[in-house]
Amino acid sequence: MGDVLPFRKPSPFEKHKGKTLCRSGFHKWEVVKDKQFDVKQGKLVTLYRCSRCGEQKVEAR
């Protein structure tokens, strides 16, 4: 016979890891300073990236 392994159910924190806030629209935006000029628009832009889910948004100045 084989060994019996106890299975552990992941906690809600481990299961979602902060994605529930992003699904509700509460992102944690951080400014990305690598790319500040958009060639297609010909303007300075600010690139924001969510530190939890990785979604990006761009604002033109």
Secondary structure as GFF3:
##gff-version 3
##sequence-region A 1 61
A	DSSP	alpha_helix	12	16	.	.	.	ID=ss1
A	DSSP	alpha_helix	19	23	.	.	.	ID=ss2
A	DSSP	beta_strand	29	32	.	.	.	ID=ss3
A	DSSP	beta_strand	37	38	.	.	.	ID=ss4
A	DSSP	beta_strand	43	50	.	.	.	ID=ss5
A	DSSP	beta_strand	56	60	.	.	.	ID=ss6
###
